[in-house]
Amino acid sequence: METPITMSAAKTSQRDRIQKPIRYPSKPIFHSADEEAAFRKGRAAAACRVMVDEGFEHCSVVVSVSSRSLRAVLRQVRDALDPTRIWISPRHRALGLVKQSELLPVNLFEDARVTEGVDPSALANHLSIYGARTDVNAVIQGATPFARAFSTHGRPISMLCQDACIFYRQVSVMSSSTDSSSVSAALGLGKALLVTHWGQMVASASIESAVSYFIRIENLCKAQVYAEAAARGRGEKPVAIGDEECRFTWEKTGDEAHGSALALPYFARVERQSAGSHLQ
């Protein structure tokens, strides 16, 4: 009779098979800073439409993207094009109709001047993050249904499923009564922030990874709300993934390249649906 494989042996075997680095789709090649900035603005407009496709049209979603070059940011140096400017989605404009030309420019260091058409509280949040994190090129915030519901617990998401490991020790919690200037301190070097009784906020090096993180935080909050409700009915608690497994998964899937790749299908769908209208 064959000896049954043990769990530890199964884990070792699985890890041996996936030691090769994951290959992700190549990022676009730009010939000028202006070309890269235009591409990123187009992506930000598309991101607004992705939010609508995911059912977040009425969730006070605000999308912003910076003018920093991603190549420069990776060297911790700001882009010479205009490192002080971000582009943010307009207030009182249906997300599903936002065009590239309608994104509003905001100077990072003129936060005292409220730009017409911009949600002032959202702007303050975004400025706080961009001012503190030179690695951040995109910020998305929104009062999505399950993030809003789960935020009432006042605690970060638990590691209950594989997708949660993408955010291993990178989700913080902030009180909704906290001043916007403290947002960057609450976020720290993490990917996401749950704002109690309000919703969520994500920050990342690209608009693509920010979109995928935003959607996944909402889905993880939903999964945890369901899992805890089901377990509570039996007088139990959900079983979390162990730290070793979380760290291993995070090391494989927690980087920006993986986050960006996860968002590509969303953008492909919007580009097909809009037929380029978001780039106007």
N, C-alpha and C positions, 0 to 999 in steps of 0.2 A: 504494500500500500504506500502511495506517495505521501511524503510529508507535506502537510498543507503550508502554503507560504504565509509567513507572519506579516503583520502590518508594517513593521520596521523594514523588512526585506522588500515589501512591495513599494514602500516609499523610496528606498535606495534605488531599486530598479527603475522606477519612474523618473527619478532625478537624473540617473545616468543617461536616459534616453533624450532628455531635453537640455543637455548642457550646451549644445550648439546655440550661438546667438540668434535671436529672432530677427528675420529680415522684414523691414517695413518698407512701404512704398517710398520712393524718392521724393524729397521735397522739391518744390519749384526752384529753378535757377533764375535769378534776376540779374539784369545787366546794369541796373542803376537803382539808387535809393528811391527815386520817384516811382519806378516801376514796382518796386516792392511795396511802397506805401499804398499805391493804387490797388494792388492785389489784396492787401490786408483790409482796406476799406470795403472792397467788394465782398470779402469773406464776412466782415462784420454785418453787412446788410443781409447776406445770406443767413447768418446766424440768427437774426431776428425772425426770419421766416421758418427756420428750423424750430424755434420756440413755439410758433403757432402750430406747426405740424404735430408737435408733442403735446398739444393741449394747454399751453401756458399763455394764451393770448390775453387773458384777463387776470394775470397774476403779477401785475406791476413789474414785469421783467425789464431790466435796463442792461444794455450791452455796450461795452466800450472797448476800444482797441487803441494801442499806442502807435506813435510814429517811429519808435526806435527800431533800428535794424535788428532782426533776430541774430544775425551773425555777430553784430557788435555786442549785443546783450550777453551772448555766451562768453564773451571775453570780458564781461563786466565793464564795458565801455559804451557810452551812449552814442547814438547815431548822429552824424553831423547834419542830416537832413533837417530835423527839428526835434531834438530829444525832449523838448518841453511840452509837446502837444499830444493830446489824445483826441479821439473821435468817439462821440457818444450818441446813442440812439435818441431821437427827439421825443419829447413828452407830448401826449395827446395825439399821437399818430399811431394808427393801427400797425402792429408789428409786422403783419403779413403784407403790408404795402410799403414798408420802408425801402428806400432806394439808396444807393451809394452816395448820391449827391445830397441827400437829406440828412446825413450824419453831421452832427454839429461839432466844430472844433473848439477845444477848450485848452487853455494854457495851464500847465501843472502848477505853476507858481503864482497864479492870479485867482486863487480860490475865493478871495473876498468879492470878486466880481461875478455875480450870478449870470450865466449866459441865458439869454432869452430862449425859451423852448426846452430847457433842461430841468429835470427834477432836481431841486437844490440839495435835498437830503441824499439822494443817490449819488450826485456829483461829489459831495463831500466824502462819501464812503470811498469812491473810486480814487479820488485825489489822495486820500490817506494811504491807500495801498500802493499806488504808483510812486508816490513820493518816498516810500520806505523800501520798496522792492525793485531794484534795477533789473531783476530777472523776470519780472512780470510784464507781459505784453497785452494781456486781455483780462478783463474782469466782467463777470456776469452776476447779477443779483436778481432775486425774485421771490415772491411769496407763493411758491408752488404748494399745492394742497397737502401733500404728505410731509414735506419738509416743515411746513407750518404746523401741522398736527404733532409731528414728532418733537419739534422744538419746544413744545410745552413741557417736556420732561426735563429740560435743562441739562442734558448730557449728550456727549457725542455718540455717533452710531457705534454699534457693537460689531465685532467681526463674525457675522453669522453666515456669510456666503463668500464665494471666491471673489466676486466683484468688490466686496468691502475691503479686501486686502490691498487694493490699489491705493486706498487711503489710510493704510496702516500708520497710526500715530500722526496723522496729518489733517485731522478734523478737530477744530476747536469750537467752543461755545461762547457766545457773548450775549449779555443781557440787552434787550431791546431798548433799555433806558440809557445805555452807554453812549457817550458822546461820539460822534463820527470820527473825531480826531484820534480815538483810541482803537479804531477798527484794525489798523495795521498791526498794533501791538497784540490784539486778540488773535489775529490770524497767524502772526509769527512767520515762520518759514513754511507753513502748511499749504495745502491745496484748497481747503474749504472751511467755511465758517457757518455754523448754525446760529441764527439770531433768535433768541427765545421769543415765542409768541408772534413771530413774524415770518421767518422763512430761511433762505440760504443765500450764500455768496461764495463764488469760487474765483480763484486767480491762477493764471498759468502763463507759460512762456509763449503760447500761441492761442489764437482764437479757436482753432480746431480742438485742442486739448481742453480748453475751457468749456466748450460746448459739450464734449463727451463727459466731463466731470460733473457738470451741472445736471445733465440728464440722469447720470448714475447716482448722484446723491439723492435725487428725488425718488428713484426706484428703490434704493436701499432703505430709505426712510419708510417707504410703503411696505417693503418686505418685513422690516422689523416691527412695524405696527401690527401687521397680520400675525407674525410669528409669536409675538408676545401675547397678543389677545388669545390665540389658540392655546398656547401653553398655560396661560392663566386659568383658562376654563378647566384644565386638568390639575390645577394646583402645582404646576411645574414652571420651570424657566427654560428658555431656549439654550441649547448648548453652543457655546462660542468656539470658533476655530482656535487652536493652540498658537502660542506666540511663535514657535519655530516654523510652523506652516505659514503663518501670516507673513513673517519676515521673508521666507523663501519666495512666496508668491509676489510680494511687494518688490523684491529685487528683480524679478523677471518681468513684471508688468506695471511697475509704479513710475516708470520714467515718462518724459514728455512725448517721446516718439510713439510709445504705445497709446498714450492718450489721444494723440493726433490721429493715429490710424483708426481708432474706434469711431471717430467722428466722420470719416470720409463718406460712408454711405448716406449720412444725413445730408451732407452738402451736395452729393451727386443727385439725390432726389430733388432738392430745391432747384438746382441748376436745370434739371430737366423740366420741372413744373413751371419755372419762371421764364424759361426761354430767354434768359439774359436781361429781363426787365429790372432785376434788382441792381444791375450794374449801371443803370442810367443816372 
